[in-house]
Amino acid sequence: MKHGSHFLISDRSIIEQAKDAVEQGAESLIITGFETGKAPNSKELENFKKNINNTVLVGSGVKKDNVEDLLRYADGAIVGSYFKKDGNWKNEVQYKRAKEFMEKVKALRGDL
């Protein structure tokens, strides 16, 4: 027998679920890849943003080499493990990696 919260909404698309969240007062929505550290597909992110009238954040997999593509369709990003040594969330933050990432974001956005 199937049960659990995922089963209860398995017949609704991610866009329908997002619209439900917005209708219930969500101020922003976070879209992630399939697992920790994996970025969402940029085409799916583009479609999501076109159909949702709300702030959209990318919640996983954002790196210096894909930030330009992802921020084209999102309003911001949550970045964690990319800033860590070897990309491992258990390691310390690497200042140089974080600085280079933010320099690229600043160049893209021009307003930070």
C-alpha positions in Angstrom: 0.0 0.0 0.0 1.3 3.4 -0.9 1.2 6.1 1.7 2.9 9.2 2.9 2.9 12.9 1.9 4.5 12.4 -1.5 1.8 10.0 -2.5 -0.9 12.5 -1.6 0.4 15.0 -4.1 1.9 12.7 -6.7 -0.8 13.5 -9.2 0.0 17.3 -9.1 2.8 18.9 -11.1 5.5 20.9 -9.5 4.0 24.1 -10.9 0.6 23.2 -9.5 2.2 22.6 -6.1 4.1 25.9 -6.3 1.0 27.8 -7.2 -0.7 26.2 -4.1 2.2 27.4 -2.0 1.9 30.9 -3.3 -1.8 30.9 -2.8 -1.2 30.0 0.8 1.2 32.9 1.3 4.7 31.7 0.3 6.9 34.7 -0.3 9.5 32.7 -2.3 10.0 29.2 -3.7 13.1 27.1 -3.7 13.8 24.8 -6.6 16.5 22.1 -6.3 18.1 19.4 -8.3 17.4 15.7 -7.7 19.8 15.5 -4.8 22.1 17.6 -2.6 24.7 19.4 -4.7 22.9 18.8 -8.0 21.5 21.8 -9.9 18.1 21.8 -11.3 17.8 21.5 -15.1 17.9 25.0 -16.5 15.1 24.4 -19.0 12.8 23.2 -16.2 13.9 26.2 -14.1 13.0 28.5 -17.0 9.6 26.9 -17.4 9.0 27.0 -13.6 9.8 30.8 -13.5 7.6 31.6 -16.5 4.7 29.9 -14.7 5.2 31.2 -11.2 4.7 34.9 -10.2 6.9 34.8 -7.2 10.5 34.9 -6.1 12.3 31.8 -7.2 15.6 30.7 -5.6 17.9 27.8 -6.7 18.5 25.7 -3.7 21.3 23.3 -4.8 24.1 22.8 -7.2 25.0 26.4 -7.9 28.6 26.7 -8.9 30.8 29.3 -10.5 30.6 27.6 -13.9 26.7 27.4 -13.9 25.6 30.5 -11.9 25.2 32.6 -15.1 22.9 30.0 -16.6 20.8 29.4 -13.5 20.5 33.1 -12.4 19.1 33.8 -15.9 15.9 32.2 -14.6 16.0 32.6 -10.9 16.0 35.6 -8.5 18.8 34.2 -6.3 20.5 31.1 -5.0 21.3 29.3 -1.8 24.9 28.3 -2.0 26.6 26.0 0.6 28.8 23.1 -0.2 30.3 24.8 -3.3 32.1 27.2 -1.0 33.5 24.4 1.1 36.9 22.7 0.5 36.6 20.0 -2.2 32.8 20.8 -2.4 32.2 18.8 0.8 29.7 20.3 3.2 31.7 18.9 6.1 34.8 20.9 5.3 35.7 24.5 6.0 34.7 27.4 3.7 37.3 28.3 1.2 37.5 32.1 1.1 39.0 32.2 -2.4 36.3 30.0 -3.8 33.5 32.1 -2.2 35.2 35.4 -3.3 35.6 34.3 -7.0 32.0 33.1 -7.0 30.7 36.4 -5.7 32.8 38.4 -8.1 31.1 36.5 -10.9 27.7 37.1 -9.5 28.4 40.8 -9.1 29.6 41.0 -12.7 26.4 39.3 -13.8 24.0 41.4 -11.7 26.0 44.6 -11.6 23.9 45.8 -8.7 25.5 44.1 -5.7 
